[in-house]
Amino acid sequence: MNRIDLKCGSWPGSLPEMRDMQKARAPMNRTLTCPAGERARLSRKLARVGRVITPEQTRDLVVNQDFFEAAAFLPHEFVDLLILDPPYNLSKNYHGNVFGARDGAAYTKWFAGALARLRPMLKRTASIYVCADWRTSLLIAPMLEREFILRNRITWEREKGRGAKANWKNNTEDIWFCTVSNEYYFDIEAVKLKRRVLAPYRDGAGQPKDWREEMEGNFRRTHPSNVWTDITVPFWSMPENTDHPTQKSEKLIAKLVLASAPPGGFVLDPFAGSGTTAVVCRKLGRHFLTIEQNREYCCWTLKRLEKAKQDSQIQGYRDGVFWERNAGQTR
């Protein structure tokens, strides 16, 4: 990439600080790996924003930079969909980048700073999805309601995690759905869920009622609710899996992209992690800009994007519908 307003390739302190995170893997473990030599190659493709750029220059870009630094150089009103998955108000080590839990006022101030920088980038017709755990939700929901039109709270089941001895196991996360205005894109037909019919009722003529007979059984395509129980958190046997500690699945992000970003639309993910948003956008025909301060995570993103050119499948999404968890999988 040879743009005068973007710095690409190595810069001081980049590669020497990158640790080789290779682990002994079981034979069937499909977790993505990125050895040091490969990271060196991929690092040369990463961007760092140095001055104000145009919307066209942001297209399909993986930026390795702190979002608060990069935000000053990004254009206004170019984003159709914002997927905001910030660090929750928890102490977490993201392979060297540590985010520490703080009191409510301090986290609220930090989050408000992020919103203030993001708000000018959004089109009037833009949609916003904000991820959170239940404690973080208590802090950010009032701010989202003040800044945007708060439309819904999606709760999705993580279906794994540690148990608690003196409390209920924390097994869900939230996604807050907001829009900038009352004019926004939403394609309900693109996000229908395929469910197996356990009681296949028929009409008076003996024909299936609101379901279809298929080779694999009897199924109904249903409108999705704001409770999602079909998401599988990436794990070792899934080719999308990485060592990121809080990775979101491609299936989860695909629902947001298909519902709220028009074909060819632009999606921004300013806390991109291992790059799931970028990968899903490439597979589904949307443009993206992702920003992530961890160099190794950005290399994972680029490697996943390369693989997406050969394999556009999204586990749990097939034939234009989302399947129930562990059903209809192709791999």
Secondary structure in CASP SS format (residue, H / E / C, confidence):
PFRMAT SS
TARGET T0000
AUTHOR 0000-0000-0000
METHOD secondary structure of the structure
MODEL  1
M C 1.00
N C 1.00
R C 1.00
I C 1.00
D C 1.00
L E 1.00
K E 1.00
C E 1.00
G C 1.00
S C 1.00
W C 1.00
P C 1.00
G C 1.00
S C 1.00
L H 1.00
P H 1.00
E H 1.00
M C 1.00
R C 1.00
D C 1.00
M C 1.00
Q C 1.00
K C 1.00
A C 1.00
R C 1.00
A C 1.00
P C 1.00
M C 1.00
N C 1.00
R C 1.00
T C 1.00
L C 1.00
T C 1.00
C C 1.00
P C 1.00
A H 1.00
G H 1.00
E H 1.00
R H 1.00
A H 1.00
R H 1.00
L H 1.00
S H 1.00
R C 1.00
K C 1.00
L C 1.00
A E 1.00
R E 1.00
V E 1.00
G C 1.00
R C 1.00
V C 1.00
I C 1.00
T C 1.00
P C 1.00
E H 1.00
Q H 1.00
T H 1.00
R C 1.00
D C 1.00
L E 1.00
V E 1.00
V E 1.00
N E 1.00
Q C 1.00
D C 1.00
F H 1.00
F H 1.00
E H 1.00
A H 1.00
A H 1.00
A H 1.00
F H 1.00
L C 1.00
P C 1.00
H C 1.00
E C 1.00
F C 1.00
V E 1.00
D E 1.00
L E 1.00
L E 1.00
I E 1.00
L E 1.00
D C 1.00
P C 1.00
P C 1.00
Y C 1.00
N C 1.00
L C 1.00
S C 1.00
K E 1.00
N E 1.00
Y E 1.00
H C 1.00
G C 1.00
N E 1.00
V E 1.00
F E 1.00
G C 1.00
A C 1.00
R C 1.00
D C 1.00
G H 1.00
A H 1.00
A H 1.00
Y H 1.00
T H 1.00
K H 1.00
W H 1.00
F H 1.00
A H 1.00
G H 1.00
A H 1.00
L H 1.00
A H 1.00
R H 1.00
L H 1.00
R H 1.00
P H 1.00
M H 1.00
L E 1.00
K E 1.00
R E 1.00
T E 1.00
A E 1.00
S E 1.00
I E 1.00
Y E 1.00
V E 1.00
C E 1.00
A E 1.00
D C 1.00
W H 1.00
R H 1.00
T H 1.00
S H 1.00
L H 1.00
L H 1.00
I H 1.00
A H 1.00
P H 1.00
M H 1.00
L H 1.00
E H 1.00
R H 1.00
E H 1.00
F C 1.00
I E 1.00
L E 1.00
R E 1.00
N E 1.00
R E 1.00
I E 1.00
T E 1.00
W E 1.00
E E 1.00
R C 1.00
E C 1.00
K C 1.00
G C 1.00
R C 1.00
G C 1.00
A C 1.00
K C 1.00
A C 1.00
N C 1.00
W C 1.00
K C 1.00
N C 1.00
N C 1.00
T E 1.00
E E 1.00
D E 1.00
I E 1.00
W E 1.00
F E 1.00
C E 1.00
T E 1.00
V C 1.00
S C 1.00
N C 1.00
E C 1.00
Y C 1.00
Y C 1.00
F C 1.00
D C 1.00
I H 1.00
E H 1.00
A H 1.00
V H 1.00
K C 1.00
L E 1.00
K E 1.00
R E 1.00
R E 1.00
V C 1.00
L C 1.00
A C 1.00
P C 1.00
Y C 1.00
R E 1.00
D C 1.00
G C 1.00
A C 1.00
G C 1.00
Q C 1.00
P E 1.00
K C 1.00
D C 1.00
W C 1.00
R E 1.00
E E 1.00
E E 1.00
M C 1.00
E C 1.00
G E 1.00
N E 1.00
F E 1.00
R E 1.00
R E 1.00
T E 1.00
H C 1.00
P C 1.00
S C 1.00
N C 1.00
V E 1.00
W E 1.00
T C 1.00
D C 1.00
I C 1.00
T C 1.00
V C 1.00
P C 1.00
F C 1.00
W C 1.00
S C 1.00
M C 1.00
P C 1.00
E C 1.00
N C 1.00
T C 1.00
D C 1.00
H C 1.00
P C 1.00
T C 1.00
Q C 1.00
K C 1.00
S C 1.00
E H 1.00
K H 1.00
L H 1.00
I H 1.00
A H 1.00
K H 1.00
L H 1.00
V H 1.00
L H 1.00
A H 1.00
S H 1.00
A C 1.00
P C 1.00
P C 1.00
G C 1.00
G C 1.00
F E 1.00
V E 1.00
L E 1.00
D E 1.00
P C 1.00
F C 1.00
A C 1.00
G C 1.00
S C 1.00
G C 1.00
T H 1.00
T H 1.00
A H 1.00
V H 1.00
V H 1.00
C H 1.00
R H 1.00
K H 1.00
L H 1.00
G C 1.00
R C 1.00
H E 1.00
F E 1.00
L E 1.00
T E 1.00
I E 1.00
E E 1.00
Q C 1.00
N C 1.00
R H 1.00
E H 1.00
Y H 1.00
C H 1.00
C H 1.00
W H 1.00
T H 1.00
L H 1.00
K H 1.00
R H 1.00
L H 1.00
E H 1.00
K H 1.00
A H 1.00
K H 1.00
Q H 1.00
D C 1.00
S C 1.00
Q C 1.00
I E 1.00
Q C 1.00
G C 1.00
Y E 1.00
R E 1.00
D C 1.00
G C 1.00
V E 1.00
F E 1.00
W E 1.00
E C 1.00
R C 1.00
N C 1.00
A C 1.00
G C 1.00
Q C 1.00
T C 1.00
R C 1.00
END
